[in-house]
Amino acid sequence: MEKERQKIWGAPGTGKTTRLLDIVDVCLKDEFKPREIIYTSFTRASCNEAVGRAMTRFGFYDRKDFPYFRTEHALCYQLLGLKKGQVFDKDQLA
C-alpha cells in the first residue's frame, strides 16, 4: 500500500474505528511499522479505543508502539514539541 491519507466520516456506531483498523492492518501487512502510521480523531476516548483495539488485534502490548494514535491537537503538540502553556489561548484574546 502506498502512503496515502484516508478520511472516514460517520455517526457513532457506524464502524469508523473498525474500518480504520482494517486499513492499519493492511499497512502493517505491507511492512509499515506502527510508528509510521498516524491515526487521529477528535476525542481522546476515540483514540484510546483505537489503541486498545489495535493492541489487541495486532498483538502489540504497549501504548508506546502507537505514538501517533492521538487527537489532532495532541499530535500537533507532540510533533511541534509544545506544551499547553506555550500555545495562545482564548484568555489571551482579551
PESUL-V654880 format. One record per pair of residues at least 4 apart in sequence whose ideal C-beta (glycine too) atoms are under 6 Angstrom apart, sorted by the first residue. I is the first residue (numbers start at 0). J is the second residue. D is the distance in whole Angstrom. If there is no record, write none. Layout:
# PESUL-V654880
i:I j:J d:D
i:I j:J d:D
This chain:
# PESUL-V654880
i:0 j:25 d:5
i:0 j:26 d:6
i:0 j:29 d:5
i:5 j:22 d:5
i:7 j:15 d:5
i:7 j:18 d:5
i:7 j:19 d:6
i:9 j:13 d:4
i:9 j:15 d:5
i:14 j:18 d:5
i:16 j:49 d:5
i:20 j:52 d:6
i:23 j:36 d:6
i:26 j:31 d:4
i:26 j:36 d:6
i:31 j:35 d:5
i:31 j:36 d:6
i:33 j:64 d:5
i:33 j:65 d:5
i:34 j:66 d:6
i:37 j:67 d:4
i:38 j:49 d:6
i:38 j:68 d:4
i:39 j:71 d:5
i:39 j:74 d:6
i:40 j:45 d:4
i:40 j:46 d:5
i:43 j:47 d:6
i:43 j:70 d:6
i:46 j:68 d:5
i:46 j:69 d:6
i:46 j:70 d:6
i:49 j:53 d:6
i:49 j:68 d:6
i:50 j:62 d:6
i:50 j:65 d:5
i:50 j:68 d:5
i:52 j:56 d:6
i:53 j:57 d:6
i:54 j:59 d:5
i:59 j:64 d:4
i:69 j:73 d:4
i:69 j:74 d:4
i:75 j:79 d:6
i:76 j:81 d:5
i:81 j:85 d:5
i:87 j:91 d:5
